[in-house]
Amino acid sequence: MGKIELSFSLDNIDWDEACTIFERAPLGTRTPERLRKTFENSQLTCFAWDGDTMVGIARALSDFTVMSVVYDLCMLPEYQGQGLGKRIMQAMIKRLDTPNVHLHAVPDKVGFYEKLGFRKMLTAMVLSADPDKLKSGGYIL
């Protein structure tokens, strides 16, 4: 593994490769077109590169004043547990520069975010097209 570089540009992204990272992380399956659209519609994106190989991705929505929400931080499994996720999150939070940053975590990754200072909320709620899927995945009560 070489020196990992972070990029905040959507230029030259191979969305099939990004989908592979999403699936291997594992955060589920996305089509390249849908994943591209979610990243293009986000105010901040981040891509981690090991040379010419994309190894991690993240995105956020923000008003850049009061509130930001981070989504889809994921990386290839062989890059997990080495500080890259922390580096991506710190870079994203610095660029968002809001006093409040929310995120949705995979249930077994909550501890990672707590180490970064995030705290569980008691009042977060969701209106979902598929609440049974969220419940079975451990995301909602």
LUMFI-556342 format. One record per atom (N, C-alpha, C): x, y, z; residue in one letter; residue number from 1; atom name. Coordinates in steps of 0.02 Angstrom, whole numbers, plus 50000, padded with zeros to 5 digits. Atoms other than C-alpha are relative to their C-alpha. Last residue first. Layout:
    px    py    pz res   n atom
     X     Y     Z   A NUM   CA
...
***
This chain:
    px    py    pz res   n atom
 50034 50041 49949   L 141    N
 48183 50013 50817   L 141   CA
 49934 49973 49974   L 141    C
 50056 49968 49964   I 140    N
 48283 50075 50668   I 140   CA
 49970 49951 50049   I 140    C
 49995 49927 50003   Y 139    N
 48453 50039 50588   Y 139   CA
 49945 50035 50038   Y 139    C
 49980 49973 49935   G 138    N
 48473 49856 50639   G 138   CA
 50005 50076 50002   G 138    C
 49929 49983 50002   G 137    N
 48473 49789 50461   G 137   CA
 50025 50030 50065   G 137    C
 49963 50063 50002   S 136    N
 48305 49701 50490   S 136   CA
 50075 50012 49998   S 136    C
 50007 50035 49936   K 135    N
 48230 49867 50545   K 135   CA
 50041 49936 50000   K 135    C
 49961 49964 49950   L 134    N
 48298 49962 50395   L 134   CA
 49998 49965 50068   L 134    C
 49929 50010 50016   K 133    N
 48233 49829 50276   K 133   CA
 50044 50035 50051   K 133    C
 49983 50068 49979   D 132    N
 48063 49831 50362   D 132   CA
 50073 49984 49986   D 132    C
 49982 50004 49929   P 131    N
 48058 50021 50348   P 131   CA
 50017 49930 50024   P 131    C
 49992 50071 49982   D 130    N
 48064 50015 50157   D 130   CA
 50021 49993 50073   D 130    C
 50041 50039 50047   A 129    N
 48003 50182 50083   A 129   CA
 50003 49925 50018   A 129    C
 49967 50043 50049   S 128    N
 48074 50264 50238   S 128   CA
 49950 49965 49955   S 128    C
 50058 50021 50038   L 127    N
 48024 50410 50349   L 127   CA
 50028 49962 49941   L 127    C
 49997 50009 50072   V 126    N
 48167 50423 50472   V 126   CA
 49931 49982 49973   V 126    C
 50055 50040 50026   M 125    N
 48190 50487 50649   M 125   CA
 50008 49995 49925   M 125    C
 49997 50007 50073   A 124    N
 48331 50557 50755   A 124   CA
 49944 49953 49977   A 124    C
 50059 49975 50035   T 123    N
 48274 50600 50931   T 123   CA
 50004 49995 49924   T 123    C
 50062 50031 49975   L 122    N
 48387 50504 51049   L 122   CA
 49940 50019 49957   L 122    C
 50056 49954 49990   M 121    N
 48549 50540 50960   M 121   CA
 49939 49962 50025   M 121    C
 50065 50025 50021   K 120    N
 48707 50436 50978   K 120   CA
 49947 50052 50016   K 120    C
 50041 50029 49947   R 119    N
 48866 50536 50999   R 119   CA
 49933 49978 49971   R 119    C
 50071 50002 50014   F 118    N
 49005 50578 50876   F 118   CA
 49963 49965 50058   F 118    C
 50037 49949 49963   G 117    N
 49175 50621 50950   G 117   CA
 49925 50001 49986   G 117    C
 49990 49936 50032   L 116    N
 49289 50531 50827   L 116   CA
 49960 50057 50033   L 116    C
 49930 49982 49988   K 115    N
 49300 50379 50942   K 115   CA
 50017 50067 49968   K 115    C
 49996 49975 49931   E 114    N
 49109 50377 50939   E 114   CA
 50071 50020 50016   E 114    C
 50021 49931 50000   Y 113    N
 49118 50362 50749   Y 113   CA
 50001 50031 50070   Y 113    C
 49952 49960 50039   F 112    N
 49220 50203 50756   F 112   CA
 49983 50074 50004   F 112    C
 49942 49988 49958   G 111    N
 49109 50133 50895   G 111   CA
 50054 50041 49965   G 111    C
 50016 49945 49954   V 110    N
 48954 50153 50785   V 110   CA
 50061 50017 50043   V 110    C
 49947 49949 50006   K 109    N
 49032 50043 50649   K 109   CA
 49988 50059 50047   K 109    C
 49938 50026 49970   D 108    N
 48932 49883 50687   D 108   CA
 50058 50049 49995   D 108    C
 50002 50016 49929   P 107    N
 48765 49973 50663   P 107   CA
 50066 49976 50030   P 107    C
 50016 50071 50000   V 106    N
 48813 50049 50494   V 106   CA
 50004 49979 50073   V 106    C
 49947 50051 49995   A 105    N
 48819 50233 50533   A 105   CA
 49971 49931 49992   A 105    C
 50033 50065 49992   H 104    N
 48708 50377 50478   H 104   CA
 50054 49948 49998   H 104    C
 49984 50054 50047   L 103    N
 48788 50545 50503   L 103   CA
 49957 49940 50016   L 103    C
 50037 50062 49989   H 102    N
 48758 50715 50581   H 102   CA
 50027 49947 49953   H 102    C
 49992 50048 50054   V 101    N
 48880 50860 50588   V 101   CA
 49964 49936 50021   V 101    C
 50037 50063 49991   N 100    N
 48840 51014 50691   N 100   CA
 50011 49956 49939   N 100    C
 49997 50021 49930   P  99    N
 48954 51165 50716   P  99   CA
 49964 49934 50013   P  99    C
 50063 49983 49966   T  98    N
 48984 51178 50529   T  98   CA
 50004 49976 50072   T  98    C
 49994 49942 49955   D  97    N
 49155 51187 50443   D  97   CA
 49932 50023 50028   D  97    C
 50070 49983 49988   L  96    N
 49112 51066 50302   L  96   CA
 49995 50061 50046   L  96    C
 50026 49964 50059   R  95    N
 49293 51068 50243   R  95   CA
 49927 50020 50010   R  95    C
 49964 49936 50007   K  94    N
 49361 51023 50416   K  94   CA
 49972 50041 49942   K  94    C
 50025 49956 49947   I  93    N
 49227 50890 50441   I  93   CA
 50034 50068 49995   I  93    C
 50068 49979 50018   M  92    N
 49271 50809 50273   M  92   CA
 49974 50051 50051   M  92    C
 49995 49955 50058   A  91    N
 49458 50806 50308   A  91   CA
 49931 50026 49980   A  91    C
 49971 49937 49977   Q  90    N
 49429 50733 50482   Q  90   CA
 50005 50051 49943   Q  90    C
 50049 49964 49960   M  89    N
 49312 50602 50411   M  89   CA
 50027 50067 50024   M  89    C
 50052 49975 50045   I  88    N
 49434 50551 50274   I  88   CA
 49949 50041 50040   I  88    C
 49971 49946 50041   R  87    N
 49579 50537 50397   R  87   CA
 49948 50032 49954   R  87    C
 49992 49942 49956   K  86    N
 49475 50436 50520   K  86   CA
 50027 50060 49960   K  86    C
 50067 49975 49986   G  85    N
 49423 50318 50381   G  85   CA
 50002 50062 50044   G  85    C
 50024 49963 50059   L  84    N
 49604 50302 50325   L  84   CA
 49931 50029 50011   L  84    C
 50002 49928 49989   G  83    N
 49669 50259 50499   G  83   CA
 49974 50040 49940   G  83    C
 49932 49972 50006   Q  82    N
 49727 50081 50461   Q  82   CA
 50001 50076 50007   Q  82    C
 49962 50012 49939   G  81    N
 49574 49981 50516   G  81   CA
 50070 50028 49999   G  81    C
 50033 49984 49938   Q  80    N
 49500 49972 50341   Q  80   CA
 50045 49985 50059   Q  80    C
 49977 49934 49978   Y  79    N
 49613 49976 50188   Y  79   CA
 49967 50021 50066   Y  79    C
 49928 50004 49985   E  78    N
 49598 49788 50150   E  78   CA
 50030 50067 50021   E  78    C
 49985 50032 49936   P  77    N
 49409 49803 50167   P  77   CA
 50074 49998 50018   P  77    C
 49986 50071 50010   L  76    N
 49395 49929 50024   L  76   CA
 50021 49968 50066   L  76    C
 49936 50014 50031   M  75    N
 49327 50093 50085   M  75   CA
 50008 49925 49992   M  75    C
 49984 50071 50008   C  74    N
 49164 50171 50138   C  74   CA
 50067 49993 49965   C  74    C
 49929 50011 49991   L  73    N
 49098 50335 50202   L  73   CA
 50013 49925 49994   L  73    C
 49964 50046 50045   D  72    N
 48925 50339 50123   D  72   CA
 50076 50001 50009   D  72    C
 50027 50063 50025   Y  71    N
 48843 50489 50203   Y  71   CA
 50055 49960 49966   Y  71    C
 49953 50041 50037   V  70    N
 48894 50639 50308   V  70   CA
 49966 49934 49982   V  70    C
 50015 50071 49992   V  69    N
 48761 50765 50358   V  69   CA
 50049 49961 49956   V  69    C
 49976 50044 50053   S  68    N
 48801 50949 50384   S  68   CA
 49980 49928 50017   S  68    C
 50011 50072 49999   M  67    N
 48717 51085 50486   M  67   CA
 50030 49965 49939   M  67    C
 50022 50029 49936   V  66    N
 48743 51265 50541   V  66   CA
 50004 49924 50000   V  66    C
 50010 49949 49950   T  65    N
 48830 51370 50407   T  65   CA
 49985 49969 50068   T  65    C
 49936 49967 49986   F  64    N
 48898 51264 50265   F  64   CA
 49994 50058 50049   F  64    C
 50017 49930 50013   D  63    N
 48717 51217 50219   D  63   CA
 50062 50044 50011   D  63    C
 49987 49948 49951   S  62    N
 48781 51040 50201   S  62   CA
 49970 50067 49980   S  62    C
 50046 49946 50016   L  61    N
 48761 50871 50117   L  61   CA
 50010 50053 50054   L  61    C
 50037 49964 49948   A  60    N
 48907 50751 50129   A  60   CA
 49954 50051 49968   A  60    C
 50035 49940 50024   R  59    N
 49001 50620 50029   R  59   CA
 49962 50032 50058   R  59    C
 50045 49971 49950   A  58    N
 49126 50480 50056   A  58   CA
 49966 50060 49968   A  58    C
 50044 49946 50022   I  57    N
 49235 50363 49952   I  57   CA
 49959 50026 50059   I  57    C
 50050 49977 49953   G  56    N
 49380 50244 49977   G  56   CA
 49961 50058 49972   G  56    C
 50005 50047 49945   V  55    N
 49508 50138 49882   V  55   CA
 49948 50020 50052   V  55    C
 50046 49971 49951   M  54    N
 49515 50216 49709   M  54   CA
 49988 49949 50055   M  54    C
 50055 50042 49977   T  53    N
 49668 50144 49622   T  53   CA
 49958 50036 50052   T  53    C
 50056 49992 50047   D  52    N
 49782 50256 49519   D  52   CA
 49938 49961 50022   D  52    C
 49976 49995 50069   G  51    N
 49908 50277 49661   G  51   CA
 49941 50014 49954   G  51    C
 49935 50032 49991   D  50    N
 49815 50227 49818   D  50   CA
 50030 49995 49931   D  50    C
 49964 50033 50055   W  49    N
 49673 50350 49801   W  49   CA
 50065 49972 50024   W  49    C
 49933 50019 49978   A  48    N
 49543 50408 49928   A  48   CA
 50032 49958 49945   A  48    C
 49978 50063 50028   F  47    N
 49391 50500 49858   F  47   CA
 50072 49987 50023   F  47    C
 49930 50016 49987   C  46    N
 49297 50637 49947   C  46   CA
 50014 49931 49972   C  46    C
 49983 50069 50014   T  45    N
 49135 50725 49903   T  45   CA
 50074 49989 50015   T  45    C
 49930 50017 49989   L  44    N
 49058 50885 49969   L  44   CA
 50009 49925 49986   L  44    C
 49959 49940 49998   Q  43    N
 48897 50974 49920   Q  43   CA
 50074 49985 50009   Q  43    C
 49974 49986 49933   S  42    N
 48810 50815 49865   S  42   CA
 50045 50061 49998   S  42    C
 50048 49958 49965   N  41    N
 48703 50806 49707   N  41   CA
 50021 50015 50072   N  41    C
 50006 49936 50035   E  40    N
 48848 50742 49601   E  40   CA
 49954 50048 50036   E  40    C
 49939 49962 49988   F  39    N
 48882 50607 49731   F  39   CA
 49998 50068 49965   F  39    C
 49998 49980 49929   T  38    N
 48703 50546 49733   T  38   CA
 50061 50041 50016   T  38    C
 50049 49947 49988   K  37    N
 48695 50550 49542   K  37   CA
 50001 50023 50073   K  37    C
 49975 49938 50030   R  36    N
 48855 50450 49522   R  36   CA
 49954 50058 50016   R  36    C
 49946 49977 49957   L  35    N
 48790 50318 49643   L  35   CA
 50030 50065 49974   L  35    C
 50030 49974 49937   R  34    N
 48626 50305 49547   R  34   CA
 50054 50026 50047   R  34    C
 50037 49938 50014   E  33    N
 48714 50291 49378   E  33   CA
 49971 50030 50064   E  33    C
 49954 49945 50012   P  32    N
 48842 50163 49440   P  32   CA
 49964 50067 49989   P  32    C
 49983 49998 50071   T  31    N
 48704 50054 49512   T  31   CA
 50048 50058 49990   T  31    C
 50024 49941 50035   R  30    N
 48712 50030 49699   R  30   CA
 50015 49992 49926   R  30    C
 49991 49998 50072   T  29    N
 48731 49873 49805   T  29   CA
 49969 50064 49972   T  29    C
 50056 50016 50043   G  28    N
 48754 49867 49991   G  28   CA
 50018 50007 49927   G  28    C
 50056 49954 49987   L  27    N
 48869 49951 50116   L  27   CA
 49941 49987 49954   L  27    C
 50056 50002 50047   P  26    N
 49003 49816 50128   P  26   CA
 49945 50048 50021   P  26    C
 49990 49967 49935   A  25    N
 49143 49887 50112   A  25   CA
 49971 49961 50060   A  25    C
 49949 50037 49962   R  24    N
 49149 49765 49963   R  24   CA
 50007 50028 50071   R  24    C
 50021 50069 49987   E  23    N
 48985 49828 49890   E  23   CA
 50049 49963 50044   E  23    C
 50062 49999 49962   F  22    N
 49023 50014 49905   F  22   CA
 49980 49928 50020   F  22    C
 49980 49981 49932   I  21    N
 49201 49988 49844   I  21   CA
 49940 49998 50046   I  21    C
 49964 50058 49973   T  20    N
 49133 49894 49692   T  20   CA
 50023 50015 50071   T  20    C
 50051 50049 49979   C  19    N
 49009 50034 49661   C  19   CA
 50032 49938 50031   C  19    C
 50030 49974 49938   A  18    N
 49152 50160 49658   A  18   CA
 49947 49952 50027   A  18    C
 49951 50012 49947   E  17    N
 49242 50052 49528   E  17   CA
 49973 50024 50068   E  17    C
 50001 50073 49990   D  16    N
 49086 50052 49419   D  16   CA
 50048 49981 50057   D  16    C
 50055 50016 49955   W  15    N
 49076 50240 49447   W  15   CA
 49989 49926 50008   W  15    C
 50027 50060 50031   D  14    N
 49249 50269 49374   D  14   CA
 49945 49976 50047   D  14    C
 50021 50054 49955   I  13    N
 49283 50446 49435   I  13   CA
 49970 49944 49957   I  13    C
 49968 50064 50015   N  12    N
 49382 50556 49315   N  12   CA
 49983 49944 50048   N  12    C
 49969 50012 50065   D  11    N
 49329 50723 49390   D  11   CA
 50031 49930 49997   D  11    C
 50037 50054 50034   L  10    N
 49215 50716 49542   L  10   CA
 50030 49984 49931   L  10    C
 50026 49986 50066   S   9    N
 49340 50817 49643   S   9   CA
 49964 49939 49971   S   9    C
 50068 49976 49987   F   8    N
 49377 50812 49829   F   8   CA
 49965 50018 49935   F   8    C
 50023 49953 50051   S   7    N
 49535 50708 49815   S   7   CA
 49928 50019 50015   S   7    C
 50072 49984 50000   L   6    N
 49627 50619 49955   L   6   CA
 49986 50052 49946   L   6    C
 50016 49931 50014   E   5    N
 49797 50538 49926   E   5   CA
 49924 50009 50002   E   5    C
 50070 49988 50018   I   4    N
 49850 50373 50005   I   4   CA
 49989 50075 49992   I   4    C
 50026 49940 49966   K   3    N
 50038 50343 50005   K   3   CA
 49930 50014 49974   K   3    C
 49961 49939 50005   G   2    N
 50072 50167 49946   G   2   CA
 49971 50056 50041   G   2    C
 50043 49941 50000   M   1    N
 50000 50000 50000   M   1   CA
 50045 50062 50000   M   1    C
***
